[in-house]
């Protein structure tokens, strides 16, 4: 999703992932999905149409948890 479509995403049924580290501004976790939101560069550069959301859907328990360390 990009631009205005990315702004309209309903995250009410998702939980914020507090341990975010990386390029995405925020990550959100659902029952079987992860959502990465990229807005920072678009806002700084005043290029709002380039705001982006990537949705990773259909994940199992391992995909939601990741590697154990």
mmJSON file of the N, C-alpha and C atoms, coordinates in Angstrom:
{"data_MODEL":{"atom_site":{
"group_PDB":["ATOM","ATOM","ATOM","ATOM","ATOM","ATOM","ATOM","ATOM","ATOM","ATOM","ATOM","ATOM","ATOM","ATOM","ATOM","ATOM","ATOM","ATOM","ATOM","ATOM","ATOM","ATOM","ATOM","ATOM","ATOM","ATOM","ATOM","ATOM","ATOM","ATOM","ATOM","ATOM","ATOM","ATOM","ATOM","ATOM","ATOM","ATOM","ATOM","ATOM","ATOM","ATOM","ATOM","ATOM","ATOM","ATOM","ATOM","ATOM","ATOM","ATOM","ATOM","ATOM","ATOM","ATOM","ATOM","ATOM","ATOM","ATOM","ATOM","ATOM","ATOM","ATOM","ATOM","ATOM","ATOM","ATOM","ATOM","ATOM","ATOM","ATOM","ATOM","ATOM","ATOM","ATOM","ATOM","ATOM","ATOM","ATOM","ATOM","ATOM","ATOM","ATOM","ATOM","ATOM","ATOM","ATOM","ATOM","ATOM","ATOM","ATOM","ATOM","ATOM","ATOM","ATOM","ATOM","ATOM","ATOM","ATOM","ATOM","ATOM","ATOM","ATOM","ATOM","ATOM","ATOM","ATOM","ATOM","ATOM","ATOM","ATOM","ATOM","ATOM","ATOM","ATOM","ATOM","ATOM","ATOM","ATOM","ATOM","ATOM","ATOM","ATOM","ATOM","ATOM","ATOM","ATOM","ATOM","ATOM","ATOM","ATOM","ATOM","ATOM","ATOM","ATOM","ATOM","ATOM","ATOM","ATOM","ATOM","ATOM","ATOM","ATOM","ATOM","ATOM","ATOM","ATOM","ATOM","ATOM","ATOM","ATOM","ATOM","ATOM","ATOM","ATOM","ATOM","ATOM","ATOM","ATOM","ATOM","ATOM","ATOM","ATOM","ATOM","ATOM","ATOM","ATOM","ATOM","ATOM","ATOM","ATOM","ATOM","ATOM","ATOM","ATOM","ATOM","ATOM","ATOM","ATOM","ATOM","ATOM","ATOM","ATOM","ATOM","ATOM","ATOM","ATOM","ATOM","ATOM","ATOM","ATOM","ATOM","ATOM","ATOM","ATOM","ATOM","ATOM","ATOM","ATOM","ATOM","ATOM","ATOM","ATOM","ATOM","ATOM","ATOM","ATOM","ATOM"],
"id":[1,2,3,4,5,6,7,8,9,10,11,12,13,14,15,16,17,18,19,20,21,22,23,24,25,26,27,28,29,30,31,32,33,34,35,36,37,38,39,40,41,42,43,44,45,46,47,48,49,50,51,52,53,54,55,56,57,58,59,60,61,62,63,64,65,66,67,68,69,70,71,72,73,74,75,76,77,78,79,80,81,82,83,84,85,86,87,88,89,90,91,92,93,94,95,96,97,98,99,100,101,102,103,104,105,106,107,108,109,110,111,112,113,114,115,116,117,118,119,120,121,122,123,124,125,126,127,128,129,130,131,132,133,134,135,136,137,138,139,140,141,142,143,144,145,146,147,148,149,150,151,152,153,154,155,156,157,158,159,160,161,162,163,164,165,166,167,168,169,170,171,172,173,174,175,176,177,178,179,180,181,182,183,184,185,186,187,188,189,190,191,192,193,194,195,196,197,198,199,200,201,202,203,204,205,206,207],
"type_symbol":["N","C","C","N","C","C","N","C","C","N","C","C","N","C","C","N","C","C","N","C","C","N","C","C","N","C","C","N","C","C","N","C","C","N","C","C","N","C","C","N","C","C","N","C","C","N","C","C","N","C","C","N","C","C","N","C","C","N","C","C","N","C","C","N","C","C","N","C","C","N","C","C","N","C","C","N","C","C","N","C","C","N","C","C","N","C","C","N","C","C","N","C","C","N","C","C","N","C","C","N","C","C","N","C","C","N","C","C","N","C","C","N","C","C","N","C","C","N","C","C","N","C","C","N","C","C","N","C","C","N","C","C","N","C","C","N","C","C","N","C","C","N","C","C","N","C","C","N","C","C","N","C","C","N","C","C","N","C","C","N","C","C","N","C","C","N","C","C","N","C","C","N","C","C","N","C","C","N","C","C","N","C","C","N","C","C","N","C","C","N","C","C","N","C","C","N","C","C","N","C","C","N","C","C","N","C","C"],
"label_atom_id":["N","CA","C","N","CA","C","N","CA","C","N","CA","C","N","CA","C","N","CA","C","N","CA","C","N","CA","C","N","CA","C","N","CA","C","N","CA","C","N","CA","C","N","CA","C","N","CA","C","N","CA","C","N","CA","C","N","CA","C","N","CA","C","N","CA","C","N","CA","C","N","CA","C","N","CA","C","N","CA","C","N","CA","C","N","CA","C","N","CA","C","N","CA","C","N","CA","C","N","CA","C","N","CA","C","N","CA","C","N","CA","C","N","CA","C","N","CA","C","N","CA","C","N","CA","C","N","CA","C","N","CA","C","N","CA","C","N","CA","C","N","CA","C","N","CA","C","N","CA","C","N","CA","C","N","CA","C","N","CA","C","N","CA","C","N","CA","C","N","CA","C","N","CA","C","N","CA","C","N","CA","C","N","CA","C","N","CA","C","N","CA","C","N","CA","C","N","CA","C","N","CA","C","N","CA","C","N","CA","C","N","CA","C","N","CA","C","N","CA","C","N","CA","C","N","CA","C","N","CA","C","N","CA","C","N","CA","C","N","CA","C"],
"label_alt_id":[null,null,null,null,null,null,null,null,null,null,null,null,null,null,null,null,null,null,null,null,null,null,null,null,null,null,null,null,null,null,null,null,null,null,null,null,null,null,null,null,null,null,null,null,null,null,null,null,null,null,null,null,null,null,null,null,null,null,null,null,null,null,null,null,null,null,null,null,null,null,null,null,null,null,null,null,null,null,null,null,null,null,null,null,null,null,null,null,null,null,null,null,null,null,null,null,null,null,null,null,null,null,null,null,null,null,null,null,null,null,null,null,null,null,null,null,null,null,null,null,null,null,null,null,null,null,null,null,null,null,null,null,null,null,null,null,null,null,null,null,null,null,null,null,null,null,null,null,null,null,null,null,null,null,null,null,null,null,null,null,null,null,null,null,null,null,null,null,null,null,null,null,null,null,null,null,null,null,null,null,null,null,null,null,null,null,null,null,null,null,null,null,null,null,null,null,null,null,null,null,null,null,null,null,null,null,null],
"label_comp_id":["UNK","UNK","UNK","UNK","UNK","UNK","UNK","UNK","UNK","UNK","UNK","UNK","UNK","UNK","UNK","UNK","UNK","UNK","UNK","UNK","UNK","UNK","UNK","UNK","UNK","UNK","UNK","UNK","UNK","UNK","UNK","UNK","UNK","UNK","UNK","UNK","UNK","UNK","UNK","UNK","UNK","UNK","UNK","UNK","UNK","UNK","UNK","UNK","UNK","UNK","UNK","UNK","UNK","UNK","UNK","UNK","UNK","UNK","UNK","UNK","UNK","UNK","UNK","UNK","UNK","UNK","UNK","UNK","UNK","UNK","UNK","UNK","UNK","UNK","UNK","UNK","UNK","UNK","UNK","UNK","UNK","UNK","UNK","UNK","UNK","UNK","UNK","UNK","UNK","UNK","UNK","UNK","UNK","UNK","UNK","UNK","UNK","UNK","UNK","UNK","UNK","UNK","UNK","UNK","UNK","UNK","UNK","UNK","UNK","UNK","UNK","UNK","UNK","UNK","UNK","UNK","UNK","UNK","UNK","UNK","UNK","UNK","UNK","UNK","UNK","UNK","UNK","UNK","UNK","UNK","UNK","UNK","UNK","UNK","UNK","UNK","UNK","UNK","UNK","UNK","UNK","UNK","UNK","UNK","UNK","UNK","UNK","UNK","UNK","UNK","UNK","UNK","UNK","UNK","UNK","UNK","UNK","UNK","UNK","UNK","UNK","UNK","UNK","UNK","UNK","UNK","UNK","UNK","UNK","UNK","UNK","UNK","UNK","UNK","UNK","UNK","UNK","UNK","UNK","UNK","UNK","UNK","UNK","UNK","UNK","UNK","UNK","UNK","UNK","UNK","UNK","UNK","UNK","UNK","UNK","UNK","UNK","UNK","UNK","UNK","UNK","UNK","UNK","UNK","UNK","UNK","UNK"],
"label_asym_id":["A","A","A","A","A","A","A","A","A","A","A","A","A","A","A","A","A","A","A","A","A","A","A","A","A","A","A","A","A","A","A","A","A","A","A","A","A","A","A","A","A","A","A","A","A","A","A","A","A","A","A","A","A","A","A","A","A","A","A","A","A","A","A","A","A","A","A","A","A","A","A","A","A","A","A","A","A","A","A","A","A","A","A","A","A","A","A","A","A","A","A","A","A","A","A","A","A","A","A","A","A","A","A","A","A","A","A","A","A","A","A","A","A","A","A","A","A","A","A","A","A","A","A","A","A","A","A","A","A","A","A","A","A","A","A","A","A","A","A","A","A","A","A","A","A","A","A","A","A","A","A","A","A","A","A","A","A","A","A","A","A","A","A","A","A","A","A","A","A","A","A","A","A","A","A","A","A","A","A","A","A","A","A","A","A","A","A","A","A","A","A","A","A","A","A","A","A","A","A","A","A","A","A","A","A","A","A"],
"label_entity_id":["1","1","1","1","1","1","1","1","1","1","1","1","1","1","1","1","1","1","1","1","1","1","1","1","1","1","1","1","1","1","1","1","1","1","1","1","1","1","1","1","1","1","1","1","1","1","1","1","1","1","1","1","1","1","1","1","1","1","1","1","1","1","1","1","1","1","1","1","1","1","1","1","1","1","1","1","1","1","1","1","1","1","1","1","1","1","1","1","1","1","1","1","1","1","1","1","1","1","1","1","1","1","1","1","1","1","1","1","1","1","1","1","1","1","1","1","1","1","1","1","1","1","1","1","1","1","1","1","1","1","1","1","1","1","1","1","1","1","1","1","1","1","1","1","1","1","1","1","1","1","1","1","1","1","1","1","1","1","1","1","1","1","1","1","1","1","1","1","1","1","1","1","1","1","1","1","1","1","1","1","1","1","1","1","1","1","1","1","1","1","1","1","1","1","1","1","1","1","1","1","1","1","1","1","1","1","1"],
"label_seq_id":[1,1,1,2,2,2,3,3,3,4,4,4,5,5,5,6,6,6,7,7,7,8,8,8,9,9,9,10,10,10,11,11,11,12,12,12,13,13,13,14,14,14,15,15,15,16,16,16,17,17,17,18,18,18,19,19,19,20,20,20,21,21,21,22,22,22,23,23,23,24,24,24,25,25,25,26,26,26,27,27,27,28,28,28,29,29,29,30,30,30,31,31,31,32,32,32,33,33,33,34,34,34,35,35,35,36,36,36,37,37,37,38,38,38,39,39,39,40,40,40,41,41,41,42,42,42,43,43,43,44,44,44,45,45,45,46,46,46,47,47,47,48,48,48,49,49,49,50,50,50,51,51,51,52,52,52,53,53,53,54,54,54,55,55,55,56,56,56,57,57,57,58,58,58,59,59,59,60,60,60,61,61,61,62,62,62,63,63,63,64,64,64,65,65,65,66,66,66,67,67,67,68,68,68,69,69,69],
"pdbx_PDB_ins_code":[null,null,null,null,null,null,null,null,null,null,null,null,null,null,null,null,null,null,null,null,null,null,null,null,null,null,null,null,null,null,null,null,null,null,null,null,null,null,null,null,null,null,null,null,null,null,null,null,null,null,null,null,null,null,null,null,null,null,null,null,null,null,null,null,null,null,null,null,null,null,null,null,null,null,null,null,null,null,null,null,null,null,null,null,null,null,null,null,null,null,null,null,null,null,null,null,null,null,null,null,null,null,null,null,null,null,null,null,null,null,null,null,null,null,null,null,null,null,null,null,null,null,null,null,null,null,null,null,null,null,null,null,null,null,null,null,null,null,null,null,null,null,null,null,null,null,null,null,null,null,null,null,null,null,null,null,null,null,null,null,null,null,null,null,null,null,null,null,null,null,null,null,null,null,null,null,null,null,null,null,null,null,null,null,null,null,null,null,null,null,null,null,null,null,null,null,null,null,null,null,null,null,null,null,null,null,null],
"Cartn_x":[0.839,0.0,0.89,0.466,1.234,0.321,0.911,0.217,-1.005,-2.105,-3.344,-3.879,-3.728,-4.177,-3.472,-2.196,-1.425,-1.931,-2.399,-2.915,-4.242,-5.006,-6.321,-6.328,-5.181,-5.095,-5.593,-6.509,-7.069,-6.215,-5.543,-4.66,-5.268,-6.577,-7.224,-7.074,-7.05,-6.949,-5.505,-4.535,-3.119,-2.444,-1.348,-0.543,0.764,1.162,2.442,3.575,4.608,5.794,6.81,7.046,7.892,9.379,9.847,11.28,11.712,11.125,11.449,12.851,13.603,14.924,15.111,15.283,15.468,14.935,14.678,14.272,12.822,11.943,10.527,10.356,9.381,9.081,8.404,7.44,6.747,6.37,6.232,5.747,4.518,3.567,2.343,2.133,1.667,1.477,0.001,-0.496,-1.86,-1.829,-2.959,-3.007,-2.195,-2.123,-1.332,-0.612,-0.337,0.3,1.171,2.104,2.941,2.79,2.779,2.668,3.844,4.567,5.675,5.222,5.404,4.992,6.227,6.351,7.472,6.937,7.095,6.597,7.671,8.694,9.685,10.31,10.907,11.568,10.582,9.414,8.41,8.0,7.862,7.469,8.591,9.815,10.949,11.16,10.98,11.2,9.941,8.862,7.585,7.101,7.269,6.851,5.804,4.707,3.682,3.14,3.109,2.644,3.542,4.755,5.681,5.627,4.687,4.481,4.093,4.639,4.445,4.107,3.232,2.902,3.093,3.825,3.992,3.32,2.456,1.722,2.23,2.677,3.106,2.002,1.195,0.011,0.2,-0.612,-0.582,0.601,1.117,2.284,1.878,2.747,2.523,3.18,3.164,3.725,5.201,5.967,7.386,7.562,6.785,6.894,6.569,5.683,5.332,6.348,6.983,7.919,9.34,9.75,11.11,12.04,13.307,14.302,14.423,14.529,14.806,16.304,16.676,18.1,18.413],
"Cartn_y":[-1.164,0.0,1.235,2.26,3.49,4.705,5.839,7.126,7.155,7.685,7.843,6.497,5.469,4.132,3.665,3.974,3.592,4.306,5.533,6.283,5.746,5.092,4.6,3.229,2.651,1.303,1.282,0.379,0.248,-0.725,-0.208,-1.03,-1.367,-1.177,-1.415,-2.849,-3.821,-5.222,-5.719,-4.814,-5.17,-4.606,-5.239,-4.771,-4.196,-3.058,-2.464,-3.367,-3.5,-4.275,-3.28,-3.283,-2.258,-2.399,-3.587,-3.8,-3.605,-2.649,-2.383,-1.81,-2.365,-1.824,-2.063,-1.021,-1.187,-0.023,-0.261,0.796,1.21,0.284,0.618,1.526,2.434,3.324,2.565,1.723,0.916,-0.43,-1.408,-2.738,-3.02,-3.742,-4.124,-5.614,-6.311,-7.761,-8.091,-8.949,-9.464,-10.941,-11.615,-13.043,-13.887,-13.482,-14.233,-13.317,-12.081,-11.143,-10.116,-9.565,-8.457,-7.327,-6.095,-4.922,-4.001,-3.627,-2.673,-1.36,-0.263,1.056,1.92,2.457,3.309,4.696,5.67,7.019,8.088,7.836,8.838,9.588,8.868,9.54,10.333,9.778,10.476,11.786,11.775,12.997,14.023,13.584,14.503,15.144,14.364,14.854,15.5,15.597,16.145,15.417,14.105,13.25,12.268,12.789,11.972,10.814,10.913,9.755,8.526,8.699,7.577,6.901,7.292,6.546,5.127,4.152,2.759,1.877,0.912,-0.121,-1.467,-2.379,-3.736,-4.691,-5.552,-6.509,-7.914,-8.608,-10.002,-10.826,-11.501,-12.221,-13.732,-14.47,-15.922,-16.526,-15.824,-16.313,-17.318,-18.29,-19.23,-18.689,-19.468,-19.016,-18.659,-19.443,-19.137,-17.825,-17.593,-16.373,-15.125,-15.268,-14.131,-13.918,-14.991,-14.902,-14.644,-15.281,-15.154,-16.127,-15.914,-16.8,-16.573,-17.647,-17.55,-17.379,-16.46,-16.273,-16.585],
"Cartn_z":[0.0,0.0,0.0,-0.683,-0.695,-0.592,-0.237,-0.212,0.682,0.157,0.923,1.411,0.604,0.99,2.264,2.398,3.583,4.823,4.676,5.817,6.319,5.466,5.839,6.481,6.727,7.292,8.733,9.036,10.386,11.197,12.234,13.065,14.421,14.582,15.876,16.377,15.489,15.919,15.977,15.857,15.881,17.127,17.53,18.659,18.138,18.686,18.305,18.784,17.98,18.347,18.897,20.214,20.829,20.519,20.192,20.002,18.552,17.87,16.472,16.346,15.419,15.074,13.589,12.835,11.405,10.619,9.364,8.456,8.662,9.013,9.197,10.402,10.321,11.441,12.576,12.221,13.223,12.621,13.497,13.129,13.975,13.399,14.093,13.892,14.953,14.914,15.09,14.192,14.286,14.596,14.455,14.776,13.802,12.548,11.567,10.59,11.025,10.108,10.826,10.076,10.531,9.525,10.018,9.156,9.447,8.405,8.52,7.902,8.643,8.162,7.96,6.752,6.372,6.015,6.917,6.663,6.799,7.578,7.943,6.79,5.838,4.723,3.884,3.64,2.831,3.495,4.822,5.526,5.534,5.755,5.779,4.405,3.365,1.998,1.406,2.198,1.726,0.476,0.483,-0.625,-0.109,0.377,1.029,0.184,-1.139,-1.921,-1.778,-1.236,-1.107,0.259,1.115,2.362,1.982,2.693,2.295,3.488,3.259,4.237,3.551,4.208,3.703,4.673,4.159,4.992,4.68,5.719,5.622,6.26,5.447,5.942,5.837,6.596,6.561,7.292,8.298,9.036,10.109,10.355,11.444,12.72,13.784,15.067,14.94,14.177,14.013,13.258,12.211,11.431,12.246,13.209,14.072,15.177,15.621,16.734,16.262,15.162,14.663,15.357,15.206,15.8,17.299,18.049,19.482,19.665,20.558,20.828,22.261],
"occupancy":[1.0,1.0,1.0,1.0,1.0,1.0,1.0,1.0,1.0,1.0,1.0,1.0,1.0,1.0,1.0,1.0,1.0,1.0,1.0,1.0,1.0,1.0,1.0,1.0,1.0,1.0,1.0,1.0,1.0,1.0,1.0,1.0,1.0,1.0,1.0,1.0,1.0,1.0,1.0,1.0,1.0,1.0,1.0,1.0,1.0,1.0,1.0,1.0,1.0,1.0,1.0,1.0,1.0,1.0,1.0,1.0,1.0,1.0,1.0,1.0,1.0,1.0,1.0,1.0,1.0,1.0,1.0,1.0,1.0,1.0,1.0,1.0,1.0,1.0,1.0,1.0,1.0,1.0,1.0,1.0,1.0,1.0,1.0,1.0,1.0,1.0,1.0,1.0,1.0,1.0,1.0,1.0,1.0,1.0,1.0,1.0,1.0,1.0,1.0,1.0,1.0,1.0,1.0,1.0,1.0,1.0,1.0,1.0,1.0,1.0,1.0,1.0,1.0,1.0,1.0,1.0,1.0,1.0,1.0,1.0,1.0,1.0,1.0,1.0,1.0,1.0,1.0,1.0,1.0,1.0,1.0,1.0,1.0,1.0,1.0,1.0,1.0,1.0,1.0,1.0,1.0,1.0,1.0,1.0,1.0,1.0,1.0,1.0,1.0,1.0,1.0,1.0,1.0,1.0,1.0,1.0,1.0,1.0,1.0,1.0,1.0,1.0,1.0,1.0,1.0,1.0,1.0,1.0,1.0,1.0,1.0,1.0,1.0,1.0,1.0,1.0,1.0,1.0,1.0,1.0,1.0,1.0,1.0,1.0,1.0,1.0,1.0,1.0,1.0,1.0,1.0,1.0,1.0,1.0,1.0,1.0,1.0,1.0,1.0,1.0,1.0,1.0,1.0,1.0,1.0,1.0,1.0],
"B_iso_or_equiv":[0.0,0.0,0.0,0.0,0.0,0.0,0.0,0.0,0.0,0.0,0.0,0.0,0.0,0.0,0.0,0.0,0.0,0.0,0.0,0.0,0.0,0.0,0.0,0.0,0.0,0.0,0.0,0.0,0.0,0.0,0.0,0.0,0.0,0.0,0.0,0.0,0.0,0.0,0.0,0.0,0.0,0.0,0.0,0.0,0.0,0.0,0.0,0.0,0.0,0.0,0.0,0.0,0.0,0.0,0.0,0.0,0.0,0.0,0.0,0.0,0.0,0.0,0.0,0.0,0.0,0.0,0.0,0.0,0.0,0.0,0.0,0.0,0.0,0.0,0.0,0.0,0.0,0.0,0.0,0.0,0.0,0.0,0.0,0.0,0.0,0.0,0.0,0.0,0.0,0.0,0.0,0.0,0.0,0.0,0.0,0.0,0.0,0.0,0.0,0.0,0.0,0.0,0.0,0.0,0.0,0.0,0.0,0.0,0.0,0.0,0.0,0.0,0.0,0.0,0.0,0.0,0.0,0.0,0.0,0.0,0.0,0.0,0.0,0.0,0.0,0.0,0.0,0.0,0.0,0.0,0.0,0.0,0.0,0.0,0.0,0.0,0.0,0.0,0.0,0.0,0.0,0.0,0.0,0.0,0.0,0.0,0.0,0.0,0.0,0.0,0.0,0.0,0.0,0.0,0.0,0.0,0.0,0.0,0.0,0.0,0.0,0.0,0.0,0.0,0.0,0.0,0.0,0.0,0.0,0.0,0.0,0.0,0.0,0.0,0.0,0.0,0.0,0.0,0.0,0.0,0.0,0.0,0.0,0.0,0.0,0.0,0.0,0.0,0.0,0.0,0.0,0.0,0.0,0.0,0.0,0.0,0.0,0.0,0.0,0.0,0.0,0.0,0.0,0.0,0.0,0.0,0.0],
"pdbx_formal_charge":[null,null,null,null,null,null,null,null,null,null,null,null,null,null,null,null,null,null,null,null,null,null,null,null,null,null,null,null,null,null,null,null,null,null,null,null,null,null,null,null,null,null,null,null,null,null,null,null,null,null,null,null,null,null,null,null,null,null,null,null,null,null,null,null,null,null,null,null,null,null,null,null,null,null,null,null,null,null,null,null,null,null,null,null,null,null,null,null,null,null,null,null,null,null,null,null,null,null,null,null,null,null,null,null,null,null,null,null,null,null,null,null,null,null,null,null,null,null,null,null,null,null,null,null,null,null,null,null,null,null,null,null,null,null,null,null,null,null,null,null,null,null,null,null,null,null,null,null,null,null,null,null,null,null,null,null,null,null,null,null,null,null,null,null,null,null,null,null,null,null,null,null,null,null,null,null,null,null,null,null,null,null,null,null,null,null,null,null,null,null,null,null,null,null,null,null,null,null,null,null,null,null,null,null,null,null,null],
"auth_seq_id":[1,1,1,2,2,2,3,3,3,4,4,4,5,5,5,6,6,6,7,7,7,8,8,8,9,9,9,10,10,10,11,11,11,12,12,12,13,13,13,14,14,14,15,15,15,16,16,16,17,17,17,18,18,18,19,19,19,20,20,20,21,21,21,22,22,22,23,23,23,24,24,24,25,25,25,26,26,26,27,27,27,28,28,28,29,29,29,30,30,30,31,31,31,32,32,32,33,33,33,34,34,34,35,35,35,36,36,36,37,37,37,38,38,38,39,39,39,40,40,40,41,41,41,42,42,42,43,43,43,44,44,44,45,45,45,46,46,46,47,47,47,48,48,48,49,49,49,50,50,50,51,51,51,52,52,52,53,53,53,54,54,54,55,55,55,56,56,56,57,57,57,58,58,58,59,59,59,60,60,60,61,61,61,62,62,62,63,63,63,64,64,64,65,65,65,66,66,66,67,67,67,68,68,68,69,69,69],
"auth_comp_id":["UNK","UNK","UNK","UNK","UNK","UNK","UNK","UNK","UNK","UNK","UNK","UNK","UNK","UNK","UNK","UNK","UNK","UNK","UNK","UNK","UNK","UNK","UNK","UNK","UNK","UNK","UNK","UNK","UNK","UNK","UNK","UNK","UNK","UNK","UNK","UNK","UNK","UNK","UNK","UNK","UNK","UNK","UNK","UNK","UNK","UNK","UNK","UNK","UNK","UNK","UNK","UNK","UNK","UNK","UNK","UNK","UNK","UNK","UNK","UNK","UNK","UNK","UNK","UNK","UNK","UNK","UNK","UNK","UNK","UNK","UNK","UNK","UNK","UNK","UNK","UNK","UNK","UNK","UNK","UNK","UNK","UNK","UNK","UNK","UNK","UNK","UNK","UNK","UNK","UNK","UNK","UNK","UNK","UNK","UNK","UNK","UNK","UNK","UNK","UNK","UNK","UNK","UNK","UNK","UNK","UNK","UNK","UNK","UNK","UNK","UNK","UNK","UNK","UNK","UNK","UNK","UNK","UNK","UNK","UNK","UNK","UNK","UNK","UNK","UNK","UNK","UNK","UNK","UNK","UNK","UNK","UNK","UNK","UNK","UNK","UNK","UNK","UNK","UNK","UNK","UNK","UNK","UNK","UNK","UNK","UNK","UNK","UNK","UNK","UNK","UNK","UNK","UNK","UNK","UNK","UNK","UNK","UNK","UNK","UNK","UNK","UNK","UNK","UNK","UNK","UNK","UNK","UNK","UNK","UNK","UNK","UNK","UNK","UNK","UNK","UNK","UNK","UNK","UNK","UNK","UNK","UNK","UNK","UNK","UNK","UNK","UNK","UNK","UNK","UNK","UNK","UNK","UNK","UNK","UNK","UNK","UNK","UNK","UNK","UNK","UNK","UNK","UNK","UNK","UNK","UNK","UNK"],
"auth_asym_id":["A","A","A","A","A","A","A","A","A","A","A","A","A","A","A","A","A","A","A","A","A","A","A","A","A","A","A","A","A","A","A","A","A","A","A","A","A","A","A","A","A","A","A","A","A","A","A","A","A","A","A","A","A","A","A","A","A","A","A","A","A","A","A","A","A","A","A","A","A","A","A","A","A","A","A","A","A","A","A","A","A","A","A","A","A","A","A","A","A","A","A","A","A","A","A","A","A","A","A","A","A","A","A","A","A","A","A","A","A","A","A","A","A","A","A","A","A","A","A","A","A","A","A","A","A","A","A","A","A","A","A","A","A","A","A","A","A","A","A","A","A","A","A","A","A","A","A","A","A","A","A","A","A","A","A","A","A","A","A","A","A","A","A","A","A","A","A","A","A","A","A","A","A","A","A","A","A","A","A","A","A","A","A","A","A","A","A","A","A","A","A","A","A","A","A","A","A","A","A","A","A","A","A","A","A","A","A"],
"auth_atom_id":["N","CA","C","N","CA","C","N","CA","C","N","CA","C","N","CA","C","N","CA","C","N","CA","C","N","CA","C","N","CA","C","N","CA","C","N","CA","C","N","CA","C","N","CA","C","N","CA","C","N","CA","C","N","CA","C","N","CA","C","N","CA","C","N","CA","C","N","CA","C","N","CA","C","N","CA","C","N","CA","C","N","CA","C","N","CA","C","N","CA","C","N","CA","C","N","CA","C","N","CA","C","N","CA","C","N","CA","C","N","CA","C","N","CA","C","N","CA","C","N","CA","C","N","CA","C","N","CA","C","N","CA","C","N","CA","C","N","CA","C","N","CA","C","N","CA","C","N","CA","C","N","CA","C","N","CA","C","N","CA","C","N","CA","C","N","CA","C","N","CA","C","N","CA","C","N","CA","C","N","CA","C","N","CA","C","N","CA","C","N","CA","C","N","CA","C","N","CA","C","N","CA","C","N","CA","C","N","CA","C","N","CA","C","N","CA","C","N","CA","C","N","CA","C","N","CA","C","N","CA","C","N","CA","C","N","CA","C","N","CA","C"],
"pdbx_PDB_model_num":[1,1,1,1,1,1,1,1,1,1,1,1,1,1,1,1,1,1,1,1,1,1,1,1,1,1,1,1,1,1,1,1,1,1,1,1,1,1,1,1,1,1,1,1,1,1,1,1,1,1,1,1,1,1,1,1,1,1,1,1,1,1,1,1,1,1,1,1,1,1,1,1,1,1,1,1,1,1,1,1,1,1,1,1,1,1,1,1,1,1,1,1,1,1,1,1,1,1,1,1,1,1,1,1,1,1,1,1,1,1,1,1,1,1,1,1,1,1,1,1,1,1,1,1,1,1,1,1,1,1,1,1,1,1,1,1,1,1,1,1,1,1,1,1,1,1,1,1,1,1,1,1,1,1,1,1,1,1,1,1,1,1,1,1,1,1,1,1,1,1,1,1,1,1,1,1,1,1,1,1,1,1,1,1,1,1,1,1,1,1,1,1,1,1,1,1,1,1,1,1,1,1,1,1,1,1,1]
}}}
